[in-house]
Amino acid sequence: MLIPHDTRIALDTVVDLMNTAPQGGRGDELGDVPALGVFVRAHDISDVGELGERDLKAVREVRERFAAVFAAPDARVAAALINQLVAAAGTTPQLTDHDGYDWHVHYFAPGASVADHLAADCGMALAFIVVAGEQERLRRCEAPDCGRAFVDLSRNRSRRYCDSRTCGNRLHVAAYRARRKEAAG
């Protein structure tokens, strides 16, 4: 699957945003406005102005809506969720070539809030996945105690874990030890 650079960045941002939600015993990584500021800077989200509690609440709501897209049972449901998300953000496509990047499209209106910025750009990235018939690539880690989001960009769509080095290895080692214990006992 060929994904343009800006779409890939937006997909990574969606995943990172979703993975800030409380899960598996972890607290909310967007627990306060300074944490939102760290997220915004880490993802080079530009032109969002000063952040406040209202922004934090709105970004958390967008995060929940992205989670609903990942959980959608089919493309029709995912499309409806994405359409609502993008429309509510007041999408205004614009070509731009800033900060050393070649031409790409921003879908958010100039001066948009951070939540509208995320909803528009990331929502459109998810829309491209649905349009390509690749919704099944929007996944959650299969490790029982994880549930982190990821986009499976493997050629054969076979990725099962958010990170093969942590969740995948941990489960494979546990299965190996269980087999050895069974064989020994």
N, C-alpha and C positions, 0 to 999 in steps of 0.2 A: 504494500500500500504506500503510495507516494503522498507524503504530507508536507506542504510548504512550511518553511521555517517559522513564520509567525503563527501558523495554526498549531504547530508542535509546541511552541512556547505557551500558547493559550491552554492547550490540553494539559501540559505539565502544571500550569497554574491552577486549573480546575482540580486536578488530583491533589496537589499540595494543599489547596484550600479545604477540600473535603476531609483530608487527613488531619486537619487541625481540630476536628470535632472530637468530643469525648468518646472514647471507645476502649475496650479491653483494659479497663482500670486506669486509663490515662484521663487526666482532666482536659478541659477545653484549652487548647493552645492559643485561642483568641479570647483569653479571659479578660482583657482590658484594652484600652485605647493604645497604650504603648506597645502591646503585643501586635495589634493591628498595624501599627507603624513599622514594626520590624518586618512583618509579612509584606507590606507595600514596598519597602526598600529592597528586600531580598528578591522581589520579583520585578523590580524596575518599573513599577506602575507609576506612570508620570501624570502630572497635571491634575492631581486630586485635591489640592489645597490642604488646609489644616483639618486633621481628623478629630472627630469627637464621638461621644456616646451614640449619637444618632447614626453615624457611619458604622460603628461597631454592630449595632443592632441590625442595620440593613444588610451588612455583609454576612452576618450569621443567617439571616433569612435567605439570602442568595445561596449560601452554602447548603441549606436544607433543600432548596429547589434543585440544585445540582445533584444531590443525593437521590432525589426522586427520579431524575433522568436516568441515573445509573441503575436504579431498581425497576425501571419501567419494563413491563412484560413483553412489549413489542414496539416496533418502530412507530406505529400510529400514536401510541400513548406518549412515547418519548418526544415525538414531533410536536404534539399539543403542548407538552410541558415547556419545551424549548421556545415555541412560538410565544407563549405567555411571558416567559422570562425576557426574551429579547424585545418584545413589544413594550413591556413595562419600563424597559431601560431607555426608551426613546432612541432607538438605533439610528445613527446617522453615518453611513459609510463614507469614509474619506481616504484617499490615497495619501501616503506620507513616506518620507525617506529620512527619518531623524536618527540621531545618535549613531551614525555609521552603518545603519541597516539599509539595504536596498529597498526599493519600493514595496510597500505592503499596504494592507487595508486595515484601518482602525474602524470599528463599528460604533464606538461611543461618540456622543456629541462632545465638542470641545467644552471643557469646564464641568464635565459630568462628575457626579459623586463617585467615590471608589466602588460602591456597590453597583451603580449603573455601568461603570467601566467594566467591571468583572462580568456582570450579566450579559452585556453586549458582546464583548470580545470572546469570552469563554463560551457563551451560549452559541455564538456562530461557529466556533470550532467544533462543538458538539453537534451542531446542525450538519456540518460537512461530513462527520462520521456517519450520521443517520442517512444522509443523502447517498453516500457511497455504499449503503447496505451493510455497514460494518458495526452496527450497534452492539453486537455480541462482544466486541473488543472492550467495551466499557464494563469493567469487572471489579469484584471485591476479592480480596485474598481469601483463599480456601482454608488457611490455617484456622483451626477452631477458636483460638484466642486472639485473632488479629482483626480481620474485617476491613483493613485499609483498602482504599480505592487505588486502581491503576488502569492504564490503557494498555491492552495487550497488543503490542506492535510486532510480535513474532510472526514470521512468515506463515506458519501453519496454525496460528491462533491457539497455541497449546499452553500458554503461560497460565499457571494456577496460583502463584504466590506473588505478593507485592515485591518481594526481594528473595531471590533464590539463595542468596548467601545467608539470610537469617531465617525466615520462616520455612523456606524449602529445605534447607540443610537440617534445621531443627527437627522437622517432621520425618525426614528420611533417616536421620540418626535414631530417632525414637522407634521407628518401624524396624530398623536393623537390630536394635537392642532387644526389642520384643521378640523378633524371630530367633535370635540367639538364645534368649531366655527359654523360649518354648522348646527349642531343639535340645537344650541342656537339661531341661526338666522333664 
